[in-house]
Amino acid sequence: MHMPDLLMVRSALPLLDIFGIAIFAVSGALAAARRGQTIVTFTFFAAVTGTGGGTLRDLLIGAPVFWIHDNRALAVCLLAALAVWMTPTRVWPVRALEWFDGIGLAAYAVFGSWKALAYGIPPLGAATMGVVTACMGGIVRDVLAGEPSILLRPELYVTAAALAAGLFVVLTLLGVPLFLAAAFAAGAGFALRALAIARGLSLPGYRD
């Protein structure tokens, strides 16, 4: 990867990355809250959920694993865990975990695709890395919490991540300015996930 591209990875869209980590970390802490866990478990759930997808992405595209080289990622996860721990349960809506997860899904799908493109990954692979970045943290969270994986629930999930990631890659290839493409793609992905949460929107299942 050329040095200008590497500098872009380190300087452009940093807020989207931190935002995605924070939102996913909150969803992880909320999963611990549902089970009345300790602050240590809150922190662990927040960290694993916030960094899980990005860790796998970086390993697959040959990038330095982001949280090892940047204190901000784990610091954000710790702060998210503390914020949820110190907040009464009544403050959080019943489906708060799903809504926070949906916001993080859209943001991280875009950021994951963008980082993969910047590291020279071809468009289809870059979109796939966006989906991986968006989905893996939630999958790990559900496994640790002993819940059925979010992938096995009927409403759209991976499809929303794929929409955000794929749309961002397409818009970028068409020459749309980076931040405009990111905002439009993340908005579309979240809108689809929001419809799935609010109205149970789903794709037809397999039938014999």
N, C-alpha and C positions, 0 to 999 in steps of 0.2 A: 504494500500500500504506500502511495506517495505521501511525503511529509505534509503537504497541505491537507490531504484527506484526514490524516491522523490528528492534525491540529483542529480540524472541524469536529471530529468526534469528541475532543476534549473541551471544546468551547461552545458549540452550538447545541441548542435544545437541552441544556443541563437541567433546567427546571422541570421539564417533562419527565426526566429520569427520576429526580428526587420526588416529584409528585406521585409517580407510579409506585415507587418504593413505599412512601408514606401511606398511601391508601391501602395497598396490599397488607402492609404491616398492621394497620388498624383492623382489617378484616381477620387477620390471624389472631390478634389479641381478643377480638370479640368472640372468636371460636373458643378461646380459653375461658372467657367470661361466662359463656353459656354453661360451662361445667364447673364453675366456682373454683378455678385453679389458683395456684400461688403466683406471686409476682415473677418468680423464676420461669414458670411455665408460660406466663404471658409474654415474657421477653423472648423466650425460645420460639414460640409460635409466631410472634411478630417478625423475628429475624428470618426464620425459614420461609415464611410466606412472602416477605418483602424481597428476599434475595434469590429465592429458588429458581425462578424462571430465567433471570439474568445470568445466574451462575452457569446453568446448562447452555444457554446461548453462547456465552463467552468461550466455554470449553469447545463447543462445536465449530465456532468460526475462527478459533486460534487467537483470540484476544486475551489480554491479561484479565483475570477474574476481577471484576470491578471493585468489590467490597474489600478485597485484600489490600488494594492500593489506595483506597479512598475512605477515610474515616467517616465521611458524611453518611454513607449508606447505613452502617450499623448504628450510628448515632441517631439517625432518623427513626430506625426501628425501635431503639430503646425509648425514645421520647414518645412514640406512638403507643408502646406498651404501657408506659407510665400514665399517659393521658387517659387511656381506657380504664386502667386499674383504679385511678382516682375519681372516676366519674360514676355516679350512681346508675344502676341498671335501668331505672325508669327513664333516663335521658335518651337512651338508644331505642329507636323504633324496632318493632318486632323483626322486620326484615332488613335491619341496618347492615348486617354482614353481606347480604346479597347486593345491596346498593353500593356499598364501598367496593366490593369485589368487581362490580360492573364498571365503575369509574376507572379502577386500576387496570382492568382488562383492556379498555379502549386506549388508555394512555400508553401502557406498556407494549401493546401490539404495534403501535406506531413507532415508539422509540426502538424496539427490537429490530424492526425492519430497517429503520434508518441506520442503525449502527452496523447491521450486516451489510447494507449497501456500501457504507463508507469503508468497510474492510474488504471490499472487492467481491462480495458474494453475488452471484447472478440473481436477477429479479425473482424468479420462482423460489429459489432457496432463501432469499432475503425475506420474502413474504412468509415463508414457513418458519423462519427464525422469529418473526414477529408473533406468530401464533404460539410457538414454544415459550417465548418470553412471557406472554400474557397468561398462559394456562397452567404452567407447571407449578407455580407457587400455590395456586388454589388447590391443585391436585394433591400436593404434599400436605397442605394444611388439613384437607379432609381425611387423608389416610391417618395422620397423627391424631386427629380428633375422633377417629373411629366412626366417621360418617360415610354414607354412600358417596362415592366420588361425584363431584359436580358434573363430570362428563356423562354420568349415567342418569341424570335427571332429564325429564322430557323437554324442558324449555331450552331455547337456543343459547348456546354458550360459545363453543368453538366457532360456530358460524359467525357470531358477532366479532370475535377476534380476527377471523379470516377476512371479514369485510373491511375492518379498519386497516389491517396490514396490507391486504391486496390493493385497496383503494389508494393508500399512501404510495405504494410502489408505482402503480400506474400513473398517478398524478405527477410523481417525481420524474418519471421517464418522459412525460409529456411536457416537461419544462415548467410546471407550476412552481412558484416560489415555495421554498422549503417550509416556512412557518404556516403559509396558507394551506398547503397540502396536508400538513400535520393536523391543523385545527379541523379541517373538513373531514379528514379520515377518522380522527378520534371521535368527532361529533356523530358521524354516521354509525360507527361501531357501538358507541354508548346508546344511541337512540334505539338500535335494534335490540340490544341487551335489555334496555329499559322496558320495551314492549314485551319482551319475553318474561321479565319479572312481573310486570303489572297484569298482563293478560294471558300468561301461560303459553305464549307463542312458541310453536315447535314445528319441526319437520315430521313428515309421516315416518312411522317406524317400519321395520321389516315385518312382513307377513308371510306366513306359509301359504 
